[in-house]
Amino acid sequence: MSLNQDSDTPTPTAPHVDVARWTAPHVTITPVTEVISSEPIPGRVTGNYQSVLLDVRDGTLSFHESTEHLEPWEPSWKAINDVPREIWERWHPGTPFGMSGPHMWFQPVPARLNWTIRSGAHGHPYLDAAAANTLLEGIAPHAQALLDGFFEAVSELDWSAASARAGREILRLCDSGQPSVGGDADLVDYGEIVQRFPQVYKPGLLNKTPSQLAEECEYITRFLGLHEKWHDEIKTVFGIPSGDGTYIHLDVLGVRAWYRTLLLGDDPRPVWEFPEWDARRRALETSGLTSIATDGDLEAWARQEEGRAAQEGIRLIGAVDAATRHRAALRDQEWGRLAVVGADVARLERELDEARAERLELVHAAIAWGRKDPAIAERARMSRQGVHKIRKPGRMAE
């Protein structure tokens, strides 16, 4: 049984979601005409300075050589983190492709991917221009498969199992020069899991803004295939056993694209999250919402803002959540103000009690001097009846 489901909770009916594939650019190879020297530098580690780069947006496949091993190391650089960012990115451009997730899979798809070539060390020859071109030719079909496999959910790319498998093929070619001979059964799309095990579907995520949804989907990507007690039933079908057979390895991909497609649908209008809309319209500032607004009030106001956005051809997301946070902020503000006002009232009441006690003493003194009630009342800002009761307290009981 799963941690987030008990025997009394019915299994939700999971919708069927067709997540669109990206209309990817055609992969084009940048020819390699020359390579830099592979001669080792005294005192420097050799090898792994050649890599393959894939520009995701335009499909350019290119060969890169880092000059890290040829440039002097500044004495002030005590560790890798001391290297200025612009220098490091020149040496190692793009985002390294990881063999397994989940970090690769829940992050936004990088603009450029990098695969390190195992060359120049450990018995692997440093590639010359001809060998580099041959490698790029062999990688190109897999690079195309990687781009074609991306999910596209409302103008946002997400990893699929197909893209991840293609990325692994490129990694293997860069590492050993040989493609794989087996499958990658540990890579599974979330949509495929949901259709087999609908209990993993979380309908509550449809109430989230896209930003909140990304956080929730990151959590699912991190742990759905990892946690031994959270929907471990899926590992009876999906995943592959570890080398020692002690656990099932499973990477879940495309979670964000699946929920974004379900949440945002195929509406062609541009999606605006509420903060962007509010910065332009100052909607909350002029909303008239108060700390005592009901949930119905918030929903009605959100529908009103969504309607205004629709008139401008915009699909507004997150208005209800923004209104809820605004109401909570107002309540927090007034809750804090209550403490201030309460303290002020308590202080004033103490001062009033002290002033009344002093006034009473002064009234008794004035009576003892022989002052008349009207004069005392005028000076003490009291009624004559009040002064009279102080003069003759027995009358108060009559």
C-alpha positions in Angstrom: 0.0 0.0 0.0 1.2 3.5 -0.8 2.1 6.1 1.8 -0.3 8.6 0.4 -3.3 6.3 0.0 -5.3 4.2 2.5 -7.8 1.5 2.1 -10.7 4.0 2.6 -9.5 6.3 -0.1 -11.0 5.5 -3.6 -8.6 5.4 -6.5 -9.0 8.5 -8.6 -10.0 8.1 -12.2 -7.0 9.3 -14.1 -7.7 11.2 -17.3 -6.1 10.3 -20.6 -3.7 13.0 -21.6 -2.0 13.2 -25.0 1.2 15.2 -24.4 2.4 16.8 -27.6 5.9 16.1 -29.0 8.0 19.0 -29.9 8.3 20.0 -33.5 12.1 19.9 -33.4 14.6 21.5 -35.7 16.6 19.4 -38.1 20.0 18.5 -36.7 22.9 20.0 -38.6 26.6 19.2 -38.1 29.3 21.8 -37.9 32.3 20.2 -39.6 35.6 19.9 -37.7 38.5 21.2 -39.7 41.3 21.1 -37.0 41.9 20.2 -33.4 44.2 21.7 -30.8 47.3 20.1 -29.6 47.0 16.9 -27.5 50.4 17.2 -26.0 50.3 16.9 -22.3 51.3 19.9 -20.2 53.7 19.2 -17.3 51.9 19.0 -14.1 48.4 19.0 -15.7 45.9 16.1 -16.0 45.4 15.1 -19.6 42.3 13.8 -21.3 38.5 14.5 -21.4 38.9 17.9 -23.0 36.9 17.1 -26.0 33.1 17.1 -26.0 30.0 17.1 -28.2 27.6 20.0 -28.0 23.9 20.1 -29.1 22.1 23.3 -29.4 18.5 22.4 -28.5 16.8 25.3 -30.1 18.4 25.3 -33.5 19.7 21.7 -33.7 23.4 22.5 -34.3 25.6 19.6 -33.4 29.3 20.5 -32.9 32.6 19.4 -31.6 34.2 21.4 -28.7 37.7 21.4 -27.3 38.4 22.9 -23.9 41.6 24.8 -23.5 41.6 24.4 -19.8 44.7 22.2 -19.9 46.6 24.7 -22.0 45.9 27.9 -20.0 47.7 28.9 -16.9 46.0 28.3 -13.6 45.8 31.5 -11.6 47.6 31.2 -8.2 44.5 32.7 -6.5 42.3 29.8 -7.7 42.5 27.3 -4.8 39.6 25.2 -6.1 37.4 24.8 -9.1 34.8 27.1 -7.6 37.4 30.0 -7.7 37.5 29.9 -11.5 35.5 32.9 -12.9 32.2 31.8 -14.3 32.8 33.2 -17.8 36.1 31.3 -18.0 34.6 28.0 -16.8 31.7 28.3 -19.3 34.2 28.9 -22.1 36.0 25.7 -21.1 32.9 23.7 -20.5 29.9 25.2 -22.3 26.4 23.8 -22.0 24.8 21.5 -19.4 26.4 18.1 -19.0 24.0 15.2 -19.9 23.6 12.9 -16.9 23.3 9.1 -17.4 20.5 9.0 -14.8 18.1 11.3 -13.1 16.2 12.6 -11.4 18.0 16.0 -11.4 18.4 16.0 -15.2 14.7 15.2 -15.7 12.9 17.7 -13.5 15.1 20.7 -14.5 14.1 22.8 -17.5 15.5 21.5 -20.7 18.8 23.2 -21.2 19.5 25.4 -24.2 22.7 23.5 -24.9 23.7 20.0 -23.9 27.2 18.7 -23.5 28.6 15.2 -23.6 32.3 14.6 -22.6 34.3 12.4 -25.0 36.5 9.9 -23.3 39.6 10.7 -25.2 43.2 11.6 -24.5 43.4 9.5 -21.3 42.9 6.0 -20.0 44.1 4.5 -23.2 41.6 6.3 -25.4 43.2 8.3 -28.3 42.8 12.0 -28.6 40.4 12.5 -31.6 41.8 14.2 -34.7 39.5 16.1 -37.1 38.6 13.0 -39.2 37.7 11.0 -36.1 35.7 13.9 -34.6 33.7 14.2 -37.8 33.0 10.5 -37.9 31.8 10.6 -34.3 29.5 13.5 -35.1 28.0 11.6 -38.0 27.3 8.6 -35.8 25.8 10.8 -33.1 23.5 12.9 -35.4 20.6 10.3 -35.6 20.5 10.0 -31.9 20.7 13.8 -31.5 17.7 14.1 -33.8 15.8 11.4 -31.8 16.6 13.3 -28.6 15.1 16.6 -30.0 12.1 14.8 -31.6 11.4 13.1 -28.3 10.9 16.2 -26.2 7.5 16.8 -24.8 6.1 20.3 -25.5 3.4 21.4 -23.0 2.1 24.9 -23.6 5.4 26.4 -25.0 7.6 24.5 -22.4 9.9 21.6 -23.2 10.2 18.6 -20.9 12.1 15.4 -21.0 10.6 12.1 -22.2 11.9 8.6 -21.9 12.6 8.6 -25.6 14.8 11.7 -25.3 16.6 10.4 -22.3 17.4 7.1 -24.1 18.7 9.0 -27.1 20.9 11.1 -24.8 22.3 7.9 -23.2 23.1 6.6 -26.7 25.1 9.7 -27.4 26.9 9.3 -24.0 27.8 5.7 -24.8 29.2 6.7 -28.2 31.3 9.4 -26.6 32.5 7.1 -23.9 33.2 3.8 -25.7 32.4 4.5 -29.4 29.8 1.8 -29.3 26.0 2.1 -29.0 24.1 0.1 -26.4 23.0 -3.5 -27.0 20.2 -3.5 -24.4 17.2 -1.3 -23.6 16.8 1.4 -21.0 13.8 0.0 -19.1 14.5 2.1 -16.1 13.3 5.2 -18.1 9.5 5.5 -18.1 7.1 8.3 -19.0 4.8 9.4 -16.2 1.8 9.1 -18.5 2.5 5.5 -19.1 2.6 4.8 -15.4 -0.6 6.7 -14.8 -2.5 4.6 -17.3 -1.4 1.4 -15.7 -1.6 2.7 -12.1 -4.1 5.5 -11.8 -3.6 5.8 -8.1 -0.4 7.8 -8.8 -2.5 10.6 -10.3 -2.8 13.7 -8.1 -5.8 15.8 -9.1 -5.0 18.3 -6.4 -2.1 19.6 -8.6 -4.6 21.1 -11.0 -5.3 23.8 -8.4 -1.7 24.9 -8.5 -0.2 27.8 -10.5 2.4 26.8 -13.1 5.2 27.8 -10.7 3.7 25.7 -7.9 3.0 22.9 -10.3 6.7 22.8 -11.3 7.7 22.3 -7.6 5.1 19.5 -7.1 6.2 17.8 -10.3 9.8 18.0 -9.2 8.9 16.1 -6.1 7.2 13.4 -8.0 10.1 13.1 -10.4 12.5 12.9 -7.5 10.7 10.3 -5.5 8.1 8.3 -7.4 10.7 5.9 -8.8 12.9 6.1 -5.7 10.9 5.8 -2.6 10.5 2.2 -1.4 7.2 2.8 0.2 5.5 5.3 -2.1 3.6 3.5 -4.8 6.1 0.6 -4.8 3.5 -1.4 -6.8 4.6 0.3 -10.0 8.0 -1.4 -9.7 6.4 -4.7 -10.2 5.9 -3.6 -13.9 8.4 -0.8 -14.5 12.1 -0.4 -13.8 15.1 -2.8 -13.8 16.7 -4.6 -10.9 20.0 -3.2 -9.5 23.2 -5.1 -10.1 23.0 -6.7 -6.7 19.2 -7.2 -7.0 18.5 -5.3 -3.8 16.2 -2.7 -5.4 14.5 -1.6 -8.6 15.9 1.3 -10.4 13.3 3.6 -12.0 13.5 7.1 -13.5 10.1 8.8 -14.1 10.1 11.5 -16.9 7.6 13.9 -18.4 5.7 14.6 -15.1 5.6 18.3 -15.6 4.5 18.1 -19.2 1.7 15.7 -18.4 0.2 17.9 -15.7 0.8 21.1 -17.6 -1.0 19.6 -20.6 -3.9 18.6 -18.3 -4.0 22.0 -16.6 -3.4 24.3 -19.5 -4.8 22.3 -22.3 -4.5 23.3 -26.0 -5.7 26.9 -25.5 -3.7 29.0 -28.0 -3.7 32.1 -25.9 -0.4 33.1 -24.1 -0.4 32.1 -20.5 0.3 34.8 -17.9 0.9 34.0 -14.3 -0.8 36.4 -12.0 2.3 38.4 -10.7 3.0 39.4 -14.3 -0.7 40.6 -14.7 -0.7 42.3 -11.3 2.5 44.2 -12.1 0.7 45.7 -15.1 -2.9 46.1 -13.8 -2.3 46.6 -10.0 -5.2 44.3 -9.7 -4.9 43.4 -6.0 -4.2 46.9 -5.0 -7.5 48.0 -6.4 -9.4 44.8 -5.7 -11.3 46.0 -2.6 -10.7 42.6 -1.0 -10.5 42.6 2.7 -9.4 40.3 5.5 -13.0 39.1 5.9 -13.6 38.2 2.3 -15.0 34.8 1.8 -13.7 32.1 -0.5 -16.6 32.8 -2.7 -15.6 36.5 -2.8 -12.1 35.5 -3.9 -13.3 33.2 -6.6 -15.7 35.8 -8.0 -12.9 38.4 -8.1 -10.6 35.9 -9.8 -13.2 35.2 -12.4 -13.5 38.9 -13.0 -9.7 39.3 -13.5 -9.6 36.2 -15.8 -12.4 37.8 -17.8 -10.5 41.1 -18.1 -7.4 39.2 -19.2 -9.4 37.2 -21.7 -10.6 40.5 -23.3 -6.9 41.1 -24.0 -6.3 37.7 -25.4 -4.5 36.5 -22.3 -5.0 33.3 -20.3 -4.6 34.3 -16.7 -3.4 31.6 -14.2 -3.2 31.8 -10.4 -5.6 34.6 -9.6 -7.4 32.6 -6.9 -4.1 31.7 -5.2 -3.0 35.3 -5.4 -6.2 36.5 -3.9 -5.9 33.9 -1.1 -2.4 35.0 -0.4 -3.5 38.6 -0.4 -6.3 37.9 2.1 -3.8 36.0 4.3 -1.4 38.9 4.2 -4.2 41.3 5.2 -5.1 39.0 8.1 -1.5 38.8 9.2 -1.2 42.5 9.0 -4.4 43.1 11.0 -3.4 40.3 13.5 -0.2 42.2 14.1 -2.1 45.5 14.4 -4.4 43.9 17.0 -1.4 43.3 19.2 -0.3 46.9 18.9 -3.8 48.3 19.5 -4.3 45.9 22.4 -1.0 47.1 24.0 -2.0 50.7 23.5 -5.4 50.2 25.1 -3.9 48.3 28.0 -1.5 51.2 28.6 -4.2 53.8 28.3 -6.4 51.9 30.7 -3.6 51.8 33.2 -3.0 55.5 32.8 -6.7 56.2 33.1 -7.0 54.2 36.3 -4.0 56.1 37.7 -5.5 59.4 36.7 -9.0 58.5 38.1 -7.3 57.6 41.5 -5.4 60.9 41.6 -8.6 62.8 40.6 -10.5 61.1 43.4 -7.8 62.1 45.9 -7.9 65.7 44.7 -11.8 65.8 44.9 -11.7 64.6 48.5 -9.1 67.2 49.3 -11.2 70.0 47.6 -14.3 68.8 49.6 -12.2 69.0 52.8 -11.2 72.6 51.9 -14.9 73.5 51.7 -15.2 73.9 48.0 -18.7 73.7 46.5 -19.8 70.8 44.4 -20.4 72.8 41.2 -16.9 74.3 41.3 -15.3 70.9 42.0 -17.3 69.3 39.2 -16.3 71.9 36.7 -12.6 71.7 37.6 -12.6 67.9 37.7 -14.6 67.5 34.6 -17.3 65.5 36.5 -21.0 65.8 37.0 -22.2 67.5 40.2 -24.0 64.3 41.0 -20.7 62.4 40.9 -19.1 64.9 43.2 -22.1 64.7 45.6 -21.8 60.9 45.7 -18.1 61.2 46.7 -19.0 63.8 49.3 -21.8 61.6 50.8 -21.0 58.0 49.8 -23.9 56.6 51.8 -26.2 58.1 49.3 -24.9 55.7 46.7 -26.6 52.8 48.4 -30.0 54.6 48.7 
